[in-house]
Amino acid sequence: MNEIKVGLIGFGTVGAGVVKILQKNSKLIEKRMGAKVVLKRVADLDLETDRGVKLRPGILTRQTEDVIGDPDIDIIIELIGG
């Protein structure tokens, strides 16, 4: 099955909510899109706050460049508040 690799910039309330939705509805999204959505990298300045979302090791970074500069990422979602 094809994969769509996603990078997320901003992991506050909205960003964590997006990750929860992607995780909770992964099978439905896969079925409708015909591809698996894979969260590849998440960038946020605050790496310490518990957002109630479980991420694979190595996904979370402080550097937006880790998301923007990753040639494997197909889609970048920007959710920086402020």
TADA-V251588 format. One record per pair of residues at least 12 apart in sequence whose ideal C-beta (glycine too) atoms are under 10 Angstrom apart, sorted by the first residue. I is the first residue (numbers start at 1). J is the second residue. D is the distance in whole Angstrom. If there is no record, write none. Layout:
I/J/D
I/J/D
This chain:
1/30/7
1/33/10
1/34/8
1/35/6
1/36/5
2/30/10
2/33/9
2/34/7
2/35/4
2/36/7
2/74/10
3/30/10
3/35/6
3/36/5
3/37/8
3/38/5
3/40/9
3/72/9
3/74/8
4/29/9
4/30/10
4/33/7
4/34/10
4/35/5
4/36/7
4/37/5
4/38/7
4/40/10
4/73/10
4/74/5
4/75/6
5/36/10
5/37/8
5/38/5
5/39/8
5/40/4
5/41/9
5/70/8
5/71/10
5/72/5
5/73/5
5/74/5
5/75/8
6/18/9
6/19/10
6/22/8
6/37/6
6/38/7
6/39/5
6/40/6
6/41/8
6/42/9
6/67/9
6/73/7
6/74/7
6/75/5
6/76/8
6/77/6
7/39/8
7/40/6
7/41/5
7/42/8
7/43/8
7/59/10
7/61/10
7/64/9
7/66/8
7/67/4
7/68/7
7/69/10
7/70/6
7/72/9
7/73/4
7/74/9
7/75/7
7/76/5
7/77/7
7/78/9
8/22/9
8/39/7
8/40/9
8/41/7
8/42/5
8/43/7
8/44/8
8/55/10
8/59/9
8/60/10
8/67/7
8/73/10
8/75/9
8/76/8
8/77/5
8/78/8
8/79/7
9/41/9
9/42/8
9/43/5
9/44/8
9/61/10
9/64/5
9/66/10
9/67/6
9/68/8
9/76/7
9/77/7
9/78/5
9/79/7
9/80/6
10/42/9
10/43/8
10/44/6
10/45/9
10/64/9
10/77/8
10/78/6
10/79/4
10/80/4
10/81/7
10/82/9
11/42/5
11/43/7
11/44/4
11/45/9
11/46/8
11/47/9
11/49/9
11/51/7
11/53/8
11/55/9
11/59/10
11/60/7
11/61/10
11/79/8
11/80/10
12/44/7
12/45/10
12/46/8
12/49/9
12/51/8
12/79/7
12/80/8
12/81/6
12/82/9
13/51/8
13/79/9
13/81/8
14/77/10
14/79/5
14/80/9
14/81/7
15/42/7
15/43/9
15/44/7
15/51/8
15/53/9
15/77/8
15/78/9
15/79/4
15/80/8
15/81/9
16/42/9
16/44/9
16/49/9
16/50/10
16/51/4
16/52/7
16/53/5
16/55/10
16/79/9
17/51/9
17/52/10
17/53/9
17/79/9
18/39/9
18/42/10
18/53/10
18/77/7
18/79/7
19/39/7
19/42/7
19/51/8
19/52/10
19/53/5
19/54/9
19/55/7
19/59/10
19/77/10
19/79/10
20/51/9
20/52/8
20/53/6
20/54/10
22/37/6
22/38/9
22/39/6
22/53/10
22/77/10
23/37/10
23/39/8
23/53/7
23/54/8
23/55/9
25/37/9
26/38/9
26/39/10
35/74/10
37/74/9
37/75/9
38/56/10
38/72/9
38/73/10
38/74/9
39/53/10
39/55/7
39/56/8
39/59/7
39/73/10
39/77/10
40/56/10
40/58/10
40/59/7
40/66/10
40/67/8
40/70/7
40/72/6
40/73/5
40/74/9
40/75/10
40/76/10
41/55/10
41/58/9
41/59/6
41/60/8
41/61/6
41/63/9
41/64/10
41/66/6
41/67/5
41/68/9
41/69/10
41/70/6
41/72/9
41/73/7
41/76/9
42/55/6
42/59/5
42/60/5
42/61/7
42/66/9
42/67/8
42/77/10
42/79/10
43/59/10
43/60/8
43/61/5
43/62/7
43/63/6
43/64/5
43/65/8
43/66/6
43/67/5
43/68/8
43/76/10
43/78/10
43/80/9
44/60/7
44/61/8
44/62/7
44/64/9
44/79/9
44/80/9
45/62/6
45/63/10
45/64/9
45/80/9
46/60/10
46/62/9
47/60/6
47/61/8
47/62/6
64/76/9
64/78/9
64/80/9
